[in-house]
Amino acid sequence: MECPEKIVVGLDAAAPTPHVYAEAKLLAKTFGAELVFVHAIPEAPPMSPGFDILADQVRERLDDLRQEAEREGVTVSPEFHVRYGAPTDVLLAVRKEVEGNWIVIGAGGKSSLDRLMLGSTAEALLREATVPVWIVRPGRTLRDLDQILVAVDGTTPGSEAMAGALTLARSFVAGLRVLTIGRPERVHRIQTELRASTDLHGNDLEFVRREGEVEDAILADLDEQPADLLVIGHSGRRGLFRLLHANTAEGLTRKSPCSLLSLHAN
C-alpha cells in the first residue's frame, strides 16, 4: 500500500459532513499528506441560472474548512474543485488531474456527494479507482484509530489488504484482527503462510476464523468485536470480490458500523 501523500476528499458543502472532514484530517496529520477538496454538483449544469452563485457559496464554505484545517497544521490545496457532474466521475477525474493517491468520501447521506455510496455507484467507484478508497461511516467522527479488522482470503488482493492494514496498525499503534473465512484446513493454511511471510514488528495481532457468507461473516465479527476500520482488498472482480455477491461491497458500505478502506491490488 502506498501511504497517502495527496488525498482527494469528497465533501458535501450543502450538508454537514464533519465525519468525512475529521477522518481526512486524521490521515493527513498522521502521514503528512495534503488534502484536495472536491464538491460535485450533479443537479445544475454550469450554464443554468444560479450555478455560479451556488459554486461560489460552496467555495466559501470549503475555504472556511481549509483555514480551520491549516490552523491544526494540515496542508490543504488552495484550489477547490467544484464541478458539475456525477460525483463518481468528478472524483475520479480530479484524482487523475491532481495525481492524488488516496480518495476519502462519505458512506451515504441524503444529498449531493454523499449519495454516491448508495446504489450501484459504490461498487463502480471501488471497481474503477486504482488508489485506496477510504469510505467514512456517516455520523461517526473517528478521532483515533485503535482497532482494525482486515479480511484476507489467500489471494493477491487479500495480501494487499494485509500489508495495508499492517502499515496503518503501525502508524496508529492500533490492534489488528486478521479474519479469514472458510473451512478450518484452508484457513489454517492461509494464516500459517501469513504468519511466516509477515514482519509483525511487535504489532498486537489476532488471527480469527469464521464460516459462512463473506458479508455476513465480516459483519458478525464487527458486531462481536467492534473496530474503527475495516480493510478489504480487491482487483476488479477477482480476489475477495470474486467470493462475494454482486452487492456485497454496497452491503458492507451500508451496513458496516465502522469506516471501510478498499485497497486495489495491481
Steps between C-alpha positions, in 0.01 A plus 500: 500500500625845407463732797280806441683804369223687316148412613198590286215569743136498388313755711134598487514869584117517486464262795711435809769237439719537810577127503658512153692818578624369837626167366669666204682731742600204716661329201669821389644564847623143539670474161581866427271494196334785310121518472321591176136600550242392238129578473273368225185679383305235307170685479600837346698534174754788485282707264187471714373796708662515839785257432773758553334626818474148637859418403628817669310415819653154499851642451448738793401210724795292381733793567370516859585131538842557342585777746381288792710204386810714448467638854534134608814457292334322206599598145205564267526584130383859436320380185148369566347275235130593483357345186186393326466126447436163659697479826690186399609654170605824668702324769679273255575788262639723773704216646665446163560871436664575834671159520335422830590162643207457744127581495292572811121517475187459709313171515154640437267788561206687358656751265772573243827310528403277792232338285767339285543215746136398468411257222725374225733804501676367810610184326593698187733730693668213685544316173625794294728674748857371485596671826391433859142612571418588863123495556398683815216372713241784516429656835806347664796733535817294534751685715749217525556155355526241779370177344512374140334197341648368174336230287745271316431208267837371379496703176710796385226749600492338843876541530467865398236550768723333759800717410290816510338410830842433653629837383202673659530296819863604535432864416211532746632246755172312457397142566439282194260209451562281195179329388497206259173338395472134406562144612756440776762334277500778243499776760785334691710485184438864410567628849812286540640647177417851620678449831807367320514776239400805706735710707273580791735750671340423835151600389205395713373240252216248526408238238135391489290268284134494402282302263205606286432778250778754488288808569315332787822371654669840488199678649464235771863546599460878513190457714684282751831683487447866404769661287573852381587389146431206268765435232427295187695444181369471146614468142202573278280194535770267625634420844267566789236646267491169309370340819232759554158552352473797265366727772739407780718810466187713512373293792819544699498872429141534621517259792851522638496674838846643430688668219625283212826511305508332160847427359550426132745222417705546183 
